Amino acid sequence: MCVVCGCANATVTHPEQAHVAVDAATGDLHYGAGAARVSVPGMSQARAIKLEADVLGENKRIAEANRAHFAAHGVTAYNLVSSPGSGKTTLLCATIDYLKRHAPDLPLAVIEGDQQTSNDADRIRATGASAIQVNTGKGCHLDAPMVAEAFSRLHLHAHSHAHDEHAHDHQHAQSLLFIENVGNLVCPAMWDLGEAAKIAILSVTEGEDKPLKYPDMFAAAKLMVLNKTDLLPHLDFDMPKCIEYARRVNPGIEVLLVSAKTGAGLDAWVEWLMHPPVA
């Protein structure tokens, strides 16, 4: 048995690459078997751990400042994470429309993350909501400094400051900030943005095994939203198995079924958003 990853059939065939586990039966390679759980060409596992600790440590410091800033102004921030095409933006547009009808006085805004274009922010702004696009270039995720800068430019931020002196008198009148992260089920999992919760959005078109393939993301999420449920009659998607897989990597994860297209499940979704999870 490999002492690194615990696989019964695994052996490390290259001592100089002790972070690589090789399955003796199939030849499959596992590059996340070392202490750093990642392989970087030319970098030792110890160096990779040190670099990650330094970078994530600084990000965590700014994320905590974001969290305090949000809390001081009565803003509840949610970090929406998913693979590309899960329907995050469509769900946000449907959510904004729902809130306009049912809670018209609730302040809300959106920070949109993508590598390029302002397509998603333009869609949000078309609903009448305030949105800031953050393009990351070659970056594969948003980080806490990006969110801090974007939030400072939002109307929601100005609204919060204008109501600071009344914050303690109107704790029920919270504001919502949606952070739509870059479409990616890997990197955003480890980056704290100062959010109240990460919400993993999984389209039923993607396959029920995603929580097992990308466990870090679902382990970090407090809620899994299974989106596009209106397509279920046309798909071979095992809903109970998907939920079982998600709870295998995160026993405490909550699950909601939603169709942004038909509006099914939006009542429960908005109810969850309006009652922030306990940290």
Secondary structure, 3 states (H helix, E strand, C coil): CCCCCCCCCEECCCHHHCCCEEECCCCCEECCCCCCCCCCCCCCHHHHHHHHHHHHHHHHHHHHHHHHHHHHCCEEEEEEECCCCCCHHHHHHHHHHHHHHHCCCCCEEEEEEECCCCHHHHHHHCCCCEEEEEECCCCCCCCHHHHHHHHHCCHHHHHHHHCHHHHHHCCCCCEEEEEECCCCCCHHHHCCCCCCEEEEEEECCCCCCHHHHCHHHHHHCCEEEEECHHHHHHCCCCHHHHHHHHHHHCCCCEEEECCCCCCCCHHHHHHHHHCCCCC
